[in-house]
Structure formats: C-alpha cells, structure tokens
Amino acid sequence: MRTSTRRGWTCEQVLFGFLFWVLPIFSLLCSILNVNLKSAINASGVAARKMREAKIGGSIVNVSSNAALCGIETHCSYTASKAAMDGVTKVMAVEYGPLNVR
C-alpha cells in the first residue's frame, strides 16, 4: 500500500508559530526601539526646538554603541536600535546644522 507524505504547514501550525515565536520577538523589538531610539529622537527634537526658539546654538549628544557597526549574536534588536540611532543622528546633524545646532 502506498502512503502519501504531506508537505507544508496547516493554518493552525502557522498561527501557532506566529503567536508563539514571532509576536514575542516583535514585542521585544518594539520595546527596545522605544527605549533606545524613540526616546532619544523625542529628547533630541525637544532640545533642538528649545535652542531654535532661544536663537542659540548648541550640541545634542546621542549615545550609540559599537554594536551598530558589527553584529552581536542574539542581540538583533539592540544592534538594530543602535544602528538606527547612528542614522537618525546623521540626519539631525544635516537638518539642524543651519540652526547652529550640532
């Protein structure tokens, strides 16, 4: 008698995999991005706005990490947040430079 082998995933298996593996990782990524990136963007924006309103220049210092330059095993969220911080800081330098904010 010939038996058939089934290949692929059932809807239940896909849903379980998504709920069990993907959502917790996505949730962790979002919380790390909120702490490491979003808060720095908000604080930098407030500082730049205050400097512009007072018509004074100044410096905004964002702290990053070498993790942005090289991958660290099992630290995907942290590495991504620090690389994003580097990128955002470069954009801020271009945008706020004319206001004498560095």
C-alpha positions, 0 to 999 in steps of 0.5 A: 500500500502506498502512503502519501507524505504531506508537505507544508504547514496547516493554518493552525501550525502557522498561527501557532508559530506566529503567536508563539515565536514571532509576536514575542520577538516583535514585542521585544523589538518594539520595546527596545526601539522605544527605549533606545531610539524613540526616546532619544529622537523625542529628547533630541527634537525637544532640545533642538526646538528649545535652542531654535526658539532661544536663537542659540546654538548648541550640541545634542549628544546621542549615545550609540554603541559599537554594536551598530557597526558589527553584529552581536549574536542574539542581540538583533534588536539592540544592534538594530536600535543602535544602528538606527540611532547612528542614522537618525543622528546623521540626519539631525546633524544635516537638518539642524546644522543651519540652526547652529545646532550640532 
